[in-house]
């Protein structure tokens, strides 16, 4: 087991300041060194190209490794023997009056002893419409409205921390406004926590995409690609990392914690716009373990490009914040922890940064060659590495989609490079926003889900049945 963290979490792991002076100095020296190498060292461009190809090769091998590791599924727990431990549920909401009735109806279906449930709708004090809508509803006896007082920053993790100071449970989970959790998810988590020792601090439920929200323009291409991307993450990558005993970035919802562990870490970083990704690595630094569940939470895709782009921008900006925060100190991480950071956050950022340029490079090389009626001058080793990397990415996505029960056919595979190229656009937005608006929270608007018979024709048979689970 890696060493425990010595540095106080509330000092070291806070994204209020994006980068320290030392980090900025190192980044500047690396940039100057790279530019100097290109100017003064002959052949530096070839060395750089080889390093990029080698990096792609490592990621390709890693994808095959996690695909193999993900075949070992989480243990099946006897739910009828789940321990009688108090469970808290927190849902942080802002400007969600329209979707609130649907959310409350879904939360009321949670199958857990009512006398052991402790739930909070954490609502911002300035959000009068959602507060009024919540108080007008007939809430389950265990669910109450909690008004979060004004303060900075005005973010979801700050609202969660306010609720964390008041919850009464031994375990806690968080949900989002659009979530439809499996009713037995809490029972499975409680049984897993009871079956393992106290070092198991967190469990992540799989998130699966289905249907779309009402009032949003259909976006079949983005919806299908987004659903498949989620499947690759939650059905392949996270189960594999858990199986290997490595840390991973948590999803933004449906993470289940031991309350004692969460409070010991100081809760969520209110200044990080992907507080979930940050918290996964803080769990690891403490010497604790993470795991995954089998019972999913269903969500809807963000929708068309003008809604998808801000969401992905926030995710990538938060990944940048998380890397900057966690490289301030090396205490408690160990080489396995740093490898996990590199292969999750680092790989996601690097891939997003180069996708569009790599795709354009290959397409232009073959286009110019065809126009000149000559073989392409592109180095075949580079093309082979890029093609192999794309093939392993598609394979991982295909297997994940099959497990999640979402469609992913040959047209989706051919369209994947276009979707990947859009990530480069999001990366550029994220980098600029990190500099000028590091703590701005780009919220995705939500609306009630469309009925099943309205979903299928427009989204190409994305899952509509909330009771369906992957085989």
Legacy VTK file of the C-alpha trace (Angstrom):
# vtk DataFile Version 3.0
C-alpha trace
ASCII
DATASET POLYDATA
POINTS 471 float
0.000 0.000 0.000
1.232 3.486 -0.835
2.098 5.877 1.966
-0.424 8.076 3.686
-0.636 11.761 2.909
1.330 13.990 5.283
0.278 17.367 3.871
-3.012 18.797 5.121
-5.629 18.321 2.381
-7.261 21.719 2.935
-3.887 23.373 2.230
-2.460 21.313 -0.619
-5.576 20.261 -2.519
-7.510 23.382 -3.273
-8.049 24.783 -6.764
-8.701 28.327 -5.568
-5.233 29.108 -6.918
-4.719 27.426 -10.270
-0.917 27.143 -10.217
1.861 27.933 -7.778
4.908 30.014 -8.666
7.036 26.870 -8.783
4.664 25.139 -11.187
4.582 28.151 -13.502
8.392 28.332 -13.459
8.699 24.649 -14.402
6.164 25.033 -17.229
8.024 28.076 -18.559
11.394 26.289 -18.439
9.945 23.275 -20.271
8.511 25.534 -22.981
11.793 27.422 -23.406
13.747 24.161 -23.500
11.471 22.701 -26.165
11.706 25.803 -28.352
15.491 25.906 -27.931
15.785 22.255 -28.947
13.864 22.873 -32.178
16.036 25.883 -32.997
19.514 24.656 -32.036
19.408 20.849 -32.207
19.256 19.259 -35.674
16.783 16.391 -35.813
14.839 17.541 -32.745
11.626 17.409 -34.760
12.223 13.722 -35.587
12.931 12.920 -31.938
9.760 14.743 -30.945
7.736 12.800 -33.532
9.171 9.505 -32.248
8.260 10.430 -28.672
4.689 11.205 -29.710
4.408 7.900 -31.562
5.815 6.045 -28.561
3.267 7.749 -26.301
0.444 6.673 -28.624
1.813 3.123 -28.536
1.833 3.079 -24.728
-1.779 4.287 -24.603
-2.757 1.649 -27.167
-1.213 -1.142 -25.076
-2.817 0.310 -21.939
-6.257 0.255 -23.542
-5.849 -3.417 -24.362
-4.733 -4.083 -20.782
-7.752 -2.388 -19.218
-10.058 -4.107 -21.681
-8.754 -7.442 -20.426
-8.869 -6.403 -16.753
-12.448 -5.164 -17.070
-13.673 -8.679 -17.813
-13.581 -9.373 -14.060
-16.834 -7.898 -12.841
-17.566 -6.552 -9.321
-18.849 -9.128 -6.839
-22.575 -9.816 -6.643
-23.837 -8.905 -3.185
-26.743 -10.566 -1.318
-28.978 -7.503 -1.106
-31.437 -9.058 1.303
-28.621 -9.192 3.851
-27.568 -5.544 3.535
-26.649 -4.097 6.963
-28.965 -1.730 8.781
-26.783 1.371 8.479
-28.080 4.885 8.017
-27.688 6.203 4.461
-27.711 9.865 3.381
-28.603 11.139 -0.097
-27.593 14.610 -1.312
-28.810 16.275 -4.498
-27.354 19.727 -5.175
-29.657 21.673 -7.510
-29.734 25.071 -9.145
-32.412 26.355 -11.506
-34.089 22.936 -11.710
-37.729 23.717 -10.917
-38.942 22.092 -14.140
-37.227 18.749 -13.606
-37.739 18.573 -9.825
-41.028 16.560 -9.847
-39.421 13.881 -12.030
-36.371 13.735 -9.743
-38.431 13.414 -6.557
-40.528 10.647 -8.109
-37.348 8.730 -8.955
-35.797 9.259 -5.539
-39.008 7.990 -3.927
-38.416 4.640 -5.661
-35.169 4.034 -3.739
-35.463 0.641 -2.056
-33.890 1.133 1.367
-35.421 1.114 4.871
-37.154 4.463 5.188
-36.219 4.812 8.851
-32.537 4.659 7.817
-32.700 7.180 4.961
-31.608 10.799 5.349
-31.973 12.943 2.213
-31.356 16.581 1.271
-32.210 18.742 -1.709
-29.425 21.330 -1.404
-30.761 24.504 -3.046
-29.037 27.870 -3.444
-30.666 30.663 -1.427
-30.980 32.885 -4.510
-32.772 30.133 -6.489
-36.250 31.099 -5.335
-38.059 29.266 -8.154
-36.554 25.861 -7.321
-37.026 26.393 -3.587
-40.709 27.221 -4.123
-41.158 24.214 -6.424
-39.500 21.881 -3.898
-41.619 23.103 -1.000
-44.778 22.686 -3.065
-44.059 19.002 -3.705
-45.110 16.083 -1.546
-41.610 14.912 -0.606
-40.878 11.474 0.847
-40.692 11.543 4.637
-36.897 11.092 4.582
-36.215 13.898 2.081
-36.003 17.567 3.066
-35.155 20.918 1.520
-31.835 22.403 2.640
-31.197 26.028 1.631
-27.519 26.775 1.084
-26.646 30.297 2.318
-24.976 32.730 -0.093
-21.219 32.500 -0.412
-18.297 31.991 -2.768
-17.708 30.125 -4.916
-21.229 29.469 -6.143
-20.606 25.856 -7.175
-22.086 22.405 -6.762
-19.270 21.157 -4.467
-19.797 24.078 -2.089
-23.474 23.116 -1.790
-22.476 19.494 -1.207
-20.100 20.519 1.580
-22.886 22.495 3.256
-25.063 19.380 3.218
-22.154 17.192 4.371
-21.967 19.170 7.600
-25.581 18.207 8.388
-26.107 14.648 7.196
-26.671 11.867 9.713
-25.765 8.786 7.697
-22.897 6.326 7.980
-22.754 6.318 4.172
-23.645 9.010 1.661
-24.261 9.239 -2.065
-24.894 12.165 -4.391
-27.235 12.388 -7.349
-27.873 14.989 -10.043
-31.111 16.557 -11.234
-31.497 14.298 -14.295
-30.541 11.037 -12.559
-32.612 7.865 -12.491
-30.749 5.538 -10.087
-31.414 1.834 -9.832
-33.698 1.469 -6.765
-31.385 -1.174 -5.254
-28.156 0.791 -5.688
-27.962 1.870 -2.043
-28.486 -1.684 -0.823
-25.654 -2.927 -3.034
-23.307 -0.194 -1.806
-24.152 -0.802 1.859
-23.543 -4.530 1.417
-20.175 -3.888 -0.270
-19.039 -1.498 2.467
-20.054 -4.028 5.131
-18.242 -6.875 3.368
-14.911 -4.994 3.164
-12.675 -3.259 5.689
-12.548 0.459 6.415
-9.954 1.113 3.706
-12.712 0.878 1.082
-13.747 4.531 1.171
-15.688 5.005 -2.047
-17.782 3.096 -4.600
-18.758 4.404 -8.033
-21.955 3.259 -9.738
-21.919 3.021 -13.536
-23.565 5.904 -15.378
-25.489 4.958 -18.509
-26.986 7.265 -21.114
-30.457 6.803 -22.500
-33.039 8.851 -24.375
-33.014 12.631 -24.330
-34.612 15.496 -22.489
-37.756 17.230 -23.627
-37.474 20.723 -25.019
-34.090 20.002 -26.578
-33.386 19.730 -30.251
-32.537 16.145 -31.283
-28.824 15.509 -31.806
-28.575 11.818 -32.763
-24.871 11.919 -33.647
-23.708 13.606 -30.432
-26.162 11.626 -28.291
-24.954 8.263 -29.593
-21.275 9.175 -29.396
-21.721 10.585 -25.896
-23.525 7.432 -24.748
-20.771 5.229 -26.183
-18.075 7.389 -24.596
-19.746 6.990 -21.200
-19.930 3.242 -21.768
-16.178 3.022 -22.463
-15.476 4.929 -19.254
-17.915 3.316 -16.829
-18.061 -0.228 -18.232
-14.371 -0.637 -19.142
-11.944 1.916 -17.712
-13.225 2.371 -14.150
-13.929 -1.345 -13.458
-10.447 -2.178 -14.788
-8.744 0.438 -12.620
-10.680 -0.772 -9.591
-9.700 -4.364 -10.407
-6.029 -3.300 -10.619
-6.284 -1.493 -7.294
-5.603 1.910 -8.868
-7.286 5.275 -8.273
-9.558 6.824 -10.863
-11.519 10.055 -11.425
-15.007 9.642 -10.029
-18.131 10.422 -12.012
-20.046 13.567 -11.123
-22.849 11.563 -9.550
-23.635 8.225 -7.911
-20.433 8.003 -5.902
-20.982 6.373 -2.519
-18.721 7.243 0.445
-18.120 6.305 4.007
-19.086 9.570 5.686
-16.173 9.336 8.124
-13.700 9.167 5.233
-15.330 12.006 3.310
-15.292 14.278 6.334
-11.680 13.374 7.105
-10.738 14.648 3.634
-12.597 17.893 4.174
-15.310 17.030 1.661
-15.230 18.316 -1.904
-12.987 21.076 -3.249
-15.462 23.909 -3.801
-13.099 25.630 -6.270
-12.591 22.670 -8.617
-15.144 22.421 -11.451
-14.606 18.635 -11.595
-14.574 18.043 -7.867
-15.364 14.386 -8.528
-12.141 13.764 -10.467
-10.095 15.516 -7.770
-11.699 13.591 -4.918
-10.889 10.211 -6.445
-7.173 10.921 -6.190
-7.467 12.433 -2.723
-9.011 9.134 -1.590
-5.931 7.341 -2.900
-3.487 9.741 -1.237
-5.051 8.916 2.104
-4.181 5.249 1.633
-7.792 4.218 1.001
-9.317 2.124 -1.798
-12.023 2.656 -4.382
-14.400 0.232 -6.065
-17.280 0.063 -8.517
-20.878 -1.123 -8.292
-23.017 -3.005 -10.810
-26.389 -1.261 -10.426
-26.432 1.820 -12.681
-27.742 5.335 -12.693
-29.352 6.411 -15.959
-28.863 9.905 -17.374
-29.742 11.775 -20.538
-27.159 13.214 -22.956
-26.505 16.971 -22.830
-27.998 17.524 -26.291
-26.867 19.615 -29.257
-23.412 21.120 -29.706
-24.155 24.407 -27.935
-24.987 22.417 -24.769
-22.437 19.611 -25.236
-19.500 21.984 -25.699
-19.788 23.865 -22.354
-20.114 20.576 -20.494
-17.013 19.090 -22.089
-15.170 22.388 -21.630
-15.897 22.242 -17.901
-14.721 18.635 -17.654
-11.432 19.328 -19.422
-10.861 22.537 -17.468
-11.446 20.597 -14.253
-8.982 17.917 -15.347
-6.389 20.652 -15.831
-7.167 22.058 -12.387
-6.896 18.611 -10.823
-3.501 17.909 -12.362
-2.179 21.294 -11.257
-3.481 20.749 -7.728
-2.123 17.228 -7.323
1.350 18.006 -8.659
1.929 20.507 -5.839
3.147 17.706 -3.598
4.307 14.148 -4.179
3.306 12.868 -0.723
1.098 9.805 -0.659
0.709 9.202 -4.393
3.410 6.629 -5.274
4.345 5.548 -8.776
1.100 3.588 -9.243
-0.958 6.642 -8.356
0.980 8.842 -10.767
0.572 6.222 -13.485
-3.197 6.306 -12.950
-3.207 10.119 -13.150
-1.194 9.956 -16.371
-3.406 7.301 -17.990
-6.704 8.941 -17.028
-6.502 12.725 -16.748
-3.240 13.068 -18.679
-4.308 10.801 -21.537
-7.741 12.464 -21.783
-6.223 15.943 -22.000
-3.452 14.940 -24.410
-5.846 13.107 -26.711
-8.297 16.010 -26.714
-5.488 18.432 -27.530
-4.234 16.541 -30.615
-7.263 14.662 -31.991
-8.316 17.209 -34.593
-4.733 17.865 -35.723
-3.921 14.151 -36.054
-7.093 13.442 -38.014
-6.471 16.444 -40.266
-2.841 15.427 -40.834
-3.790 11.940 -42.033
-6.682 13.150 -44.202
-4.665 15.916 -45.866
-1.698 13.641 -46.501
-3.846 11.137 -48.352
-5.829 13.865 -50.114
-2.722 15.579 -51.498
-1.287 12.222 -52.507
-4.472 11.365 -54.379
-4.459 14.735 -56.127
-0.829 14.192 -57.167
-1.572 10.579 -58.121
1.383 9.437 -56.029
1.778 7.366 -52.856
1.497 9.462 -49.667
4.791 10.790 -48.267
3.483 10.362 -44.734
5.702 8.124 -42.530
3.967 4.771 -42.431
5.066 4.106 -38.864
3.214 7.222 -37.741
0.099 6.271 -39.686
0.257 2.739 -38.261
0.510 3.997 -34.681
-2.364 6.454 -35.165
-4.505 3.797 -36.826
-3.727 1.272 -34.104
-4.584 3.806 -31.413
-7.886 4.630 -33.098
-8.694 0.940 -33.520
-8.125 0.167 -29.832
-10.227 3.205 -28.853
-13.080 2.017 -31.074
-12.754 -1.548 -29.766
-12.894 -0.378 -26.163
-15.932 1.750 -26.929
-17.650 -1.083 -28.778
-17.214 -3.537 -25.892
-18.327 -0.921 -23.360
-21.392 -0.090 -25.444
-22.353 -3.765 -25.641
-22.105 -4.084 -21.863
-24.134 -0.923 -21.279
-26.733 -1.875 -23.876
-26.302 1.271 -25.969
-26.123 1.242 -29.790
-22.718 1.489 -31.446
-22.669 0.317 -35.054
-20.290 0.741 -37.943
-21.647 4.217 -38.771
-20.863 5.292 -35.189
-17.354 3.873 -35.513
-16.737 5.774 -38.742
-18.070 8.950 -37.141
-15.917 8.620 -34.022
-12.965 10.670 -35.432
-15.353 13.575 -36.023
-16.507 13.371 -32.399
-12.913 13.132 -31.184
-12.052 16.223 -33.220
-14.784 18.158 -31.428
-12.930 17.390 -28.200
-10.041 19.486 -29.504
-12.439 22.429 -29.767
-13.496 21.811 -26.162
-9.837 21.583 -25.101
-9.093 24.994 -26.615
-12.081 26.501 -24.838
-11.040 24.854 -21.571
-7.481 26.166 -21.745
-8.633 29.728 -22.341
-11.255 29.484 -19.608
-8.695 28.095 -17.173
-6.704 31.316 -17.586
-9.541 33.855 -17.537
-12.435 32.112 -15.709
-10.959 29.202 -13.745
-13.882 28.819 -11.337
-16.818 29.554 -13.616
-19.267 26.653 -13.500
-20.829 25.926 -16.898
-24.142 24.402 -15.904
-26.001 22.077 -18.266
-29.740 22.877 -18.333
-32.100 19.975 -17.684
-35.696 19.199 -18.568
-37.969 16.202 -17.923
-37.220 13.136 -20.055
-39.361 12.433 -23.071
-41.692 9.431 -22.880
-40.273 6.221 -24.326
-42.403 6.324 -27.479
-41.031 9.793 -28.265
-37.410 8.862 -27.637
-36.880 5.936 -29.951
-37.552 7.442 -33.378
-35.331 10.489 -32.850
-32.265 9.007 -31.166
-31.831 5.782 -33.041
-33.064 3.481 -30.265
-31.095 4.819 -27.353
-32.289 2.967 -24.271
-35.731 4.058 -23.169
-36.593 1.390 -20.610
-35.403 2.480 -17.148
-35.516 -1.091 -15.937
-33.121 -2.444 -18.528
-29.613 -3.399 -17.460
-26.664 -4.672 -19.408
-26.276 -8.366 -19.860
LINES 1 472
471 0 1 2 3 4 5 6 7 8 9 10 11 12 13 14 15 16 17 18 19 20 21 22 23 24 25 26 27 28 29 30 31 32 33 34 35 36 37 38 39 40 41 42 43 44 45 46 47 48 49 50 51 52 53 54 55 56 57 58 59 60 61 62 63 64 65 66 67 68 69 70 71 72 73 74 75 76 77 78 79 80 81 82 83 84 85 86 87 88 89 90 91 92 93 94 95 96 97 98 99 100 101 102 103 104 105 106 107 108 109 110 111 112 113 114 115 116 117 118 119 120 121 122 123 124 125 126 127 128 129 130 131 132 133 134 135 136 137 138 139 140 141 142 143 144 145 146 147 148 149 150 151 152 153 154 155 156 157 158 159 160 161 162 163 164 165 166 167 168 169 170 171 172 173 174 175 176 177 178 179 180 181 182 183 184 185 186 187 188 189 190 191 192 193 194 195 196 197 198 199 200 201 202 203 204 205 206 207 208 209 210 211 212 213 214 215 216 217 218 219 220 221 222 223 224 225 226 227 228 229 230 231 232 233 234 235 236 237 238 239 240 241 242 243 244 245 246 247 248 249 250 251 252 253 254 255 256 257 258 259 260 261 262 263 264 265 266 267 268 269 270 271 272 273 274 275 276 277 278 279 280 281 282 283 284 285 286 287 288 289 290 291 292 293 294 295 296 297 298 299 300 301 302 303 304 305 306 307 308 309 310 311 312 313 314 315 316 317 318 319 320 321 322 323 324 325 326 327 328 329 330 331 332 333 334 335 336 337 338 339 340 341 342 343 344 345 346 347 348 349 350 351 352 353 354 355 356 357 358 359 360 361 362 363 364 365 366 367 368 369 370 371 372 373 374 375 376 377 378 379 380 381 382 383 384 385 386 387 388 389 390 391 392 393 394 395 396 397 398 399 400 401 402 403 404 405 406 407 408 409 410 411 412 413 414 415 416 417 418 419 420 421 422 423 424 425 426 427 428 429 430 431 432 433 434 435 436 437 438 439 440 441 442 443 444 445 446 447 448 449 450 451 452 453 454 455 456 457 458 459 460 461 462 463 464 465 466 467 468 469 470
